[in-house]
């Protein structure tokens, strides 16, 4: 029998040990810079700078980094699944000690993940086992460019693209004593919203809390790499409302955090407790639901919303988006419900159905996106501008991508997603499966 492994030093979790031994590899502390072309200490070419109130200027930057090599450790552990052990639900946080105040920066996510691990391992002692394998990842080298998650993900990219179900991030769960928010792939937005609603009473604003706040914005942290593999992602955070939006084109720059001590943000650990409950619920649904809680209609509606009022939109693009919406709506309709009911389907068909749901976002990957953009074009740069980012960029910065090229990429992505949904319909559409 063939066996598939995620490359790393990993061990199953036992009842007496939540995390396995560390795995390590030698990576340069300036590796994120080297990935885009090596920059040695010296002077960069003049960079253009302009503002609305001043004339255009040139700024000279002198780089005084001292190149050195450090060992980055990733800690990987897993709870093996029972029904589909080769399908992975990834859960990630971070650790580090390379600068003063590091614990206050990463301790929040690690504390939440440790508690989730403790709760799940307690259930395994009572005989419980998830249907899919849950992989717990603690990343090193995050502050210097997400080195740990990037290198591990790149090494295991083939396995992750074919077998990862979702990535649940605990990168920085408590950022401010504000409102509960979620960043999720379009296919997981409904799961994120439903989970938030069930825990709305825990909101720090009490009865004045807003409704579920879920978006598909590009964010910094480990989410960015897994999104580039089209692995559906979700992250729950407490932050200011509305969520502060800023471009993360300098994620590899090193900025020591400000005063984010947990004693200041959450002295009673109530926010951390809520994040732990919400995240654990999302993990359990992803790991145990017979049919994955992914909703293709949400993706189809998101696509149509992005095209609405877009000056570059063409009729052929609207037509293929409408076809995706119609097929996705039928895929989730009452007519198809018997086909989606695991009690009425054999396990092989349910697995094939889940593969269609999981792979849908892969249709929206594009090669060589503009600098600062995700490969997954379903993510947007701003809540105020829900359009496809590559279309907006082609219109505003034409030397990055031509308009026709960007339109072709978007059309091909939507058409590919539509064909995948059609294949899912063909899987079940016969006289015995669908009542007439």
FENWOCOR-V613016 format. One record per backbone hydrogen bond with DSSP energy under -1.0 kcal/mol. CO is the residue of the C=O (numbers start at 0). NH is the residue of the N-H. If there is no record, write none. Layout:
BEGIN
co=CO nh=NH
co=CO nh=NH
END
This chain:
BEGIN
co=7 nh=9
co=16 nh=13
co=22 nh=73
co=24 nh=71
co=26 nh=69
co=27 nh=30
co=29 nh=32
co=29 nh=33
co=30 nh=34
co=32 nh=35
co=33 nh=36
co=41 nh=62
co=46 nh=58
co=48 nh=56
co=56 nh=48
co=58 nh=46
co=60 nh=43
co=62 nh=41
co=67 nh=28
co=69 nh=26
co=71 nh=24
co=73 nh=22
co=74 nh=137
co=76 nh=135
co=77 nh=12
co=78 nh=133
co=83 nh=86
co=86 nh=132
co=87 nh=164
co=88 nh=134
co=89 nh=167
co=90 nh=136
co=91 nh=169
co=92 nh=138
co=98 nh=101
co=101 nh=105
co=102 nh=106
co=105 nh=109
co=106 nh=110
co=107 nh=111
co=108 nh=112
co=109 nh=113
co=110 nh=114
co=111 nh=115
co=112 nh=116
co=113 nh=117
co=114 nh=118
co=115 nh=119
co=116 nh=120
co=117 nh=121
co=118 nh=122
co=119 nh=123
co=120 nh=124
co=122 nh=127
co=123 nh=126
co=129 nh=81
co=130 nh=83
co=132 nh=88
co=133 nh=78
co=134 nh=90
co=135 nh=76
co=136 nh=92
co=137 nh=74
co=138 nh=94
co=139 nh=147
co=140 nh=146
co=141 nh=144
co=141 nh=145
co=145 nh=149
co=146 nh=150
co=147 nh=151
co=148 nh=152
co=149 nh=153
co=150 nh=154
co=151 nh=155
co=153 nh=156
co=155 nh=159
co=156 nh=160
co=157 nh=161
co=158 nh=162
co=159 nh=163
co=162 nh=87
co=165 nh=89
co=166 nh=233
co=167 nh=91
co=172 nh=237
co=175 nh=177
co=178 nh=238
co=180 nh=236
co=181 nh=214
co=182 nh=234
co=184 nh=187
co=186 nh=294
co=187 nh=191
co=188 nh=192
co=189 nh=193
co=190 nh=194
co=191 nh=195
co=192 nh=196
co=193 nh=197
co=195 nh=198
co=196 nh=199
co=198 nh=201
co=199 nh=202
co=202 nh=205
co=204 nh=207
co=205 nh=208
co=212 nh=181
co=214 nh=183
co=215 nh=379
co=220 nh=223
co=221 nh=225
co=222 nh=226
co=223 nh=227
co=225 nh=230
co=226 nh=229
co=231 nh=166
co=232 nh=184
co=233 nh=168
co=234 nh=182
co=236 nh=180
co=237 nh=174
co=237 nh=175
co=238 nh=178
co=249 nh=252
co=257 nh=259
co=260 nh=263
co=260 nh=264
co=261 nh=265
co=265 nh=268
co=268 nh=272
co=269 nh=273
co=270 nh=274
co=271 nh=275
co=272 nh=276
co=273 nh=277
co=274 nh=278
co=275 nh=279
co=276 nh=280
co=277 nh=281
co=278 nh=282
co=279 nh=283
co=280 nh=284
co=281 nh=285
co=282 nh=286
co=283 nh=287
co=284 nh=288
co=286 nh=131
co=291 nh=293
co=294 nh=297
co=295 nh=299
co=296 nh=300
co=297 nh=301
co=298 nh=302
co=299 nh=303
co=300 nh=304
co=301 nh=305
co=302 nh=306
co=303 nh=307
co=306 nh=309
co=309 nh=312
co=313 nh=317
co=314 nh=318
co=315 nh=319
co=316 nh=320
co=317 nh=321
co=318 nh=322
co=319 nh=323
co=320 nh=324
co=321 nh=325
co=322 nh=326
co=323 nh=327
co=324 nh=328
co=325 nh=329
co=326 nh=330
co=327 nh=331
co=329 nh=332
co=335 nh=339
co=340 nh=343
co=345 nh=349
co=346 nh=350
co=347 nh=351
co=348 nh=352
co=349 nh=353
co=350 nh=354
co=351 nh=355
co=352 nh=356
co=353 nh=357
co=354 nh=358
co=358 nh=361
co=359 nh=362
co=360 nh=363
co=361 nh=364
co=363 nh=376
co=369 nh=372
co=374 nh=365
co=375 nh=378
co=379 nh=217
co=387 nh=391
co=388 nh=392
co=389 nh=393
co=390 nh=394
co=391 nh=395
co=392 nh=396
co=396 nh=399
co=401 nh=405
co=402 nh=406
co=403 nh=407
co=404 nh=408
co=405 nh=409
co=406 nh=410
co=407 nh=411
co=408 nh=412
co=409 nh=413
co=410 nh=414
co=411 nh=415
co=412 nh=416
co=413 nh=417
co=414 nh=418
co=415 nh=419
co=416 nh=420
co=417 nh=421
co=418 nh=422
co=419 nh=423
co=420 nh=424
co=421 nh=425
co=422 nh=426
co=424 nh=428
co=427 nh=429
co=429 nh=433
END
